[in-house]
Structure formats: C-alpha cells, structure tokens
Amino acid sequence: MTGNNVADNDRTSGMLGTYYNFISTDEEAFSLGGTVFYMGYDKNVNEVIIGHGKYYSPQNYTSFSVPVSYYRRHSFDWTYGVRGTVSFSNASFDAPYNIPGTSPSTSQGISAGLQLYTEYRISDHWSFVGYVSQQFASDYQPSVFNVYLKYHFDSNWRKARLQPDPLRLYADYF
C-alpha cells in the first residue's frame, strides 16, 4: 500500500481450497471443503499514529477453514441453503513500524461463520433473493443482511437457482 505520509507496505497473499460434493443433484447439494489462506505484510502499521495506515497488517497470517454447505429445492420456484464454516487462524506481528520500545506479538484463535440463502421466483421475470451472514470471532463479528429483487430480461423459464449467488460488497473480495 502507498499513500502520503504513510509507509509503503507490500503484501503477499494466496489461497488454496478444495471441496467434495457428497450430494449433487438438481434438487439438493451437500458439500464439505477445506481452505488454506496466507497473507503477510512487510511492516506492522496497525497503530493509530502519523505514518501508519491503521490497518490489519500481520507479517504472517495463516488460516485453515472447513466449510460445509447444504442447498435444497423446495419447489420449482423456491430454493434455500445454509453454509457453516469453522476456521483456525494464527498471526504473528513484528514490533509496530517506527515505534521505539515496542515488541513483537502473536495471536491465534478459532472463528465460525453462518450464512443463510433463499431465492424465490415471483414471475417469469422477477426473483426475490435473501441472504444473511454472521461471522463469529473474538474481535471481529461482521453481519450482512441483503434482500433484493432480480429482474431477468429474458423470460425466465428455468427453475430458481439451487445455489443463489448473493450480492457482495467489492471490499469483501480480498
């Protein structure tokens, strides 16, 4: 990251994941997966002082996640699903950049997440979509609630999507 009066701070990150579909039909889907995520910054600028960006910047952050998903078609027009995730993470921080007398630190923890989805086809052109998400961690517990209507420009003669794709904030694409 770069900016005026803020230290340059390069980031390295990567993610690898896989899943297995135990059930995968047009009427329901059940899957179990695993994910490994790594991220690291050159400097720890997680302090509120001039020259720091005050953003989460560990030198090494690793997480291991196990997502479980289940989706079901109730009828031609209505689908719903649930996704749960359990994660273990570990982070290490150098002493905060350019602050004398501070020391390195580490943290680790277990977190979880729960998401509920639904999509209902109201007509050939309109669908109602609902999405709720809650994350559970010791210092970070964001929640999301989306309700919206989708318009299909062509006549939608297909069934409602089995696995809805909810709207996401651009900032959520890490």
Salt bridges, closest charged atoms under 4 A:
ASP26 OD1 - ARG73 NH2 3.91
ASP26 OD2 - LYS159 NZ 2.67
GLU27 OE2 - ARG73 NE 3.91
GLU27 OE2 - LYS159 NZ 3.28
GLU28 OE1 - ARG72 NH1 3.45
ASP77 OD1 - ARG121 NE 3.10
GLU119 OE2 - LYS150 NZ 3.52
ASP124 OD1 - ARG121 NH2 3.90
ASP165 OD1 - ARG168 NH2 3.48
